[in-house]
Amino acid sequence: MKITYSNDTIVPEDVIRFLSLTGQSQSIYNQIIIHKEVVKKAREMGMEITDDRLQQFADNYRSLRGLYSAQEMLYFLDQSGLTEDEFEAFCESSLLIADFKDRMAKAKKIEEYFINNRSEFDLARISIIAVDEEGLANEIAMQVAEDGEDFHALARRYSLDETTKYAGGYVGAVSRKMLSPEIAAKVFSADSGDLLGPFQKEQYQQLIWVEEVIKPELNDHIKEMIKERIFAQWVSQFFEEGVNINI
């Protein structure tokens, strides 16, 4: 396989050298290793892909890339230096990886993970006011708490955070990991409408208005997140056992 441009060519060795010298190689090698090992494990577990699923995956792949005719697909493969058999092997391995993830994360295992790690999926919708003086932060807090001033109007007036100021300080939904441990503990034990702070964050004093604390339910979105985490744990364990890459 080689790539031709103008009056020169790029061969696989050029790609490997470039990736190695630019520090991108390790990540790509790891992804290839994971792909190969998962396919191997899936086959060992007796997983097979039906022709109908294989065809559906191939059709979706072509559709996403605007390759609607057989001629367009063949041209794409030729330009990519790939054969039809190699494309079919890619489709099959992609489906095997998806099935392997499903096999590893059965319903009971997902439910157990959710129960044991429920707090990791907590979300809170918050708004902030960031100012550069603690005295001003305390004054704003008093205006909200004692005078009933609107937090969001004060955010538009005083906040120095340009990314949220004009939205009345609204940040959106945040998880525990997006906040410092001290702030997370207070936010996720607060009620809607609670005003917290000021907290020191970098050079600013920050007030936090808790819009809503959302307790998680085991919905399809969270199930997919857990499935990926379980798979990531398997990948981490695989690499911890020792993987040597020799070029």
N, C-alpha and C positions, 0 to 999 in steps of 0.2 A: 504494500500500500504506500502511495506517495501522493502528495498534494502538489499540483503544478500551478505556478503563478508567473505571469510575465515570462521571463526567460530563465526561471530557476525552479527548484523543487524543494519540498520539505518531506523528509523521511521520518519514520518513527523514532530513530535515534536523536534527531533534532528536537523532537517534542520532549523526549525523556530528559535530554540535557537542559532544555529551557525550564521545565518544571522543577528539576532538581536545583538549578541555580537560583530560581526565583522563590524557592521555599514552598512550592505548591504540590510537590510530588507526594509527600507523606499522606496527605489527606486523600488524594486520588487513589494511591495504592491501597489505603485502608478500605475505601469504598469498594474497590474491585475484590479485595480479599473477602470482605463481608458478603458480597454478592455470590462469590463462588462457594463459600462455606455454607451459606444458607441453602443454596440449591443442593449441595451435597447432602446436607442433613435432611432436607425435604425428601430427597429420593430414598435415603436410608429408611425414612419413616413410611415409605410406600405411597407417597403422594403422586398423583397423576393429574394431568390437565386434559379435559375433554376437547375434542376438535371444535365444538361449538363455542366454548369459552375462549379458545385460542383465536378463532376467527373474529369473535366480538372484540377482543383486545386489539387485534391487528387493525380492525376497522376503526376503532376509536383512535388509535395512534395516527392512522392516516388522516382521519377527519380533523384532528387537532392541528395537524400540520398542513392542512389544505391540499392533501394529496388524494384527490377524489377519483382519479382514474388509475387503471393498472399501469398505463404508460408513464404517468407522473411518478408513481411509486418506484417503478423500475429505474427511471432516470435518477431519482433521489438516491437509491441504493448504489447505482453506478458512480455517481458523483462522490459518494461517501466511501467508496472502496469496499462495499459490503455485498455479500451474496444473499439470495433469498433464504437459504438455509440458516445463515447467521442471524437474519432478522427474525426468523421463526424461533430460533433458539433464545433470542432476547425476549420475545413475547412469552415464551414458555417459562423462562427463569423468573421473569417479573411476576407472573401469576403464582409460581411456586413460592416466592418470597412472601407474597400477600397471604397465601394459605398457611405458610409456616408461622407467621405472626398470629393468625387466627388460632392455630393449634396451640401455640404457647400461651395465649391469653384467652382461655375459655371463660365462660360466664362466671363461674364460681371464683376463679382466680381474680378476675377483674373486680368482682364484688368485694372480695377480701382486701384487695389493695385499696379500694376506695374507703372501706371502713377504717383501715389502719392509717390512712393518709388523708382523711377527709379535709383537714384544715388547709392542706396545700392547694385545694381547689376553691377556697373562699375568695370572694371578690367584694370590693367596696367601690362604690362610685363616690368620688370626692371632688371638692373644689378647693383651691388654695389662693391665699394672698401672700405674696413674697415682698417684704420691704427690707431696707438695709439698717433699720434702727429698732432695737428691742422696745424702746419707749413708744414708738409709733405703732408697733404691733400690738402692744398692750392697750393703747388708746383705741385702736380699731376694734379689738376684742370687747372692750367696754361698750363701745357704741352698738355693737351687735347684741351683747348680752343684756345690757341695762336700758338702752334707748330703743331697742327693737329695729335698729338700722338693717337694711337689706345687705347681706354679705356679698351678693353678686354685684350689686351696684358699687359697693366699696372696693371690690376687686378691680372693676373697670377704672375706678378713680385712682387707686393707690398702688396696685400691684406692679412690680417691676419684671414679672415673668411675661415676656412678650408672647409666648406661645399660648398662654391661657387667659391673659388679661382681658382681651376683647370678647371672650366667651363668658365673662363674669367669673373667671377663675376656674371654670370647669375643666377637670383633668380627664374624667372618664372612669372606666373600671380599672382598678389596680389589684394585683394579687399581693400576698404577704411578701413574696420575694422581691417585689418592686419597691418596697419600703424598708427603712432601717428596722431592726428588731424592736427598738424602743417605740417607734411610731406605729409599726404594725400592731403591736400589742394593744395600743390605745385605740387605734382606728377600728380594729375588729372586735373590740369589746364595747364599742360605742353604739348609740342609738341614732336613728335618722334624725338629722337636725342638730346634732351635737357639734359644738365648736371646740376644737382642740388647739393647744399651743399657747404661745409661740414656741417653735422648735428651731434650733440652729441647723441650717443646712448650707454648707459652704459659707459664702459671705452674707447670706440672707437670714432673716427671721421669717419663719413660715407659719401661717395660720391655716388650719385645715377644717373645712366644713364637711361633715359626713352627710352625704346625700342619702345613701342607702348601703346597708350591709347585706350582701346576697349569700345565703347559705346554699351550698351546692346540692344538686340532685344528680343521681347517676343517669344522665341522659346520654344520647348517642355521641354527642361531642366529647363528653368526658370519658366515655368508654374508649373512643379512639385515642385520646391522650394517654390513657392508662395502657392501652395496647402498645403504643410506641415506647412508653417508659419501660415496660416489661421486656420488650425487644432490645432496648438500649442496655438494659442490665445484662442480658445474655451476651450482647456484643462486647460490653466492658469486661465481662468475665472471660470471654474467649481471648481477648488481647492480653489480659493479665496473666494468662497461662503461658504466654510467651510466643511472640510471632517475630521471626527473623526475616528481613527482606534483603536479598542479595541481588545486585544488578550486574 
